[in-house]
Amino acid sequence: MNLAPCNLHNGDMTQKTIGVNRTLVGVIALGCLVAAGVLLIFSQSIDTRARLWGAAFLRVGLLMGAFWIALPSRHREAAYANISWKTLLGLILAVLAVARYPRTVFPILVVVAIIGFFLRPRNPQRGPRAARNRPKQPTRRRPP
C-alpha cells in the first residue's frame, strides 16, 4: 500500500545538478575547528561527552578543510583535475606504507623532498621587469 501522494515523487530532482559552494564548505570547516578547539581546551575536566564532541568536530573540520582545498575556485581548477594516474598510484602506495609501517613517514618525506628538488622547474617564467633589471653582459672587443 502506497501512502505517499503521487506529486511528491522526486523524479525532477534527479535531473538537476547542484553546485558546491566553496565558501560555505570553508565556513563549515572553520566553525567545526573552532568548536573542536573550544570543547577540547575548556573541557579539562573528566567530561567525556565534551571530549567526544570535540574529537568529532575536529575530524569533521579537518575533512571539510581538505574538501575546501580540493574544490575549484574562480581562478583555478579543482586540485584533483590534473593529477596523473602515476601520481595517484604513488600517493596511494605512500599512504598504505605509512598505515602499515608508521616509521616510514620520515624516509618517504625525505625521498619526496629530494625528488621535488630535482624535478622542480629550472627556468621560471619572468615578467618584463625581471628582464629589465638583469645586469648587462660585458661586450667583447674584437682584437685589432
C-alpha positions, 0 to 999 in steps of 0.5 A: 500500500502506497501512502505517499501522494503521487506529486511528491515523487522526486523524479525532477530532482534527479535531473538537476545538478547542484553546485558546491559552494566553496565558501560555505564548505570553508565556513563549515570547516572553520566553525567545526575547528573552532568548536573542536578547539573550544570543547577540547581546551575548556573541557579539562575536566573528566567530561567525556561527552565534551571530549567526544564532541570535540574529537568529532568536530575536529575530524569533521573540520579537518575533512571539510578543510581538505574538501575546501582545498580540493574544490575549484575556485574562480581562478583555478581548477579543482586540485584533483583535475590534473593529477596523473594516474602515476601520481595517484598510484604513488600517493596511494602506495605512500599512504598504505606504507605509512598505515602499515609501517608508521616509521616510514613517514620520515624516509618517504618525506625525505625521498619526496623532498629530494625528488621535488628538488630535482624535478622542480622547474629550472627556468621560471617564467619572468615578467618584463621587469625581471628582464629589465633589471638583469645586469648587462653582459660585458661586450667583447672587443674584437682584437685589432 
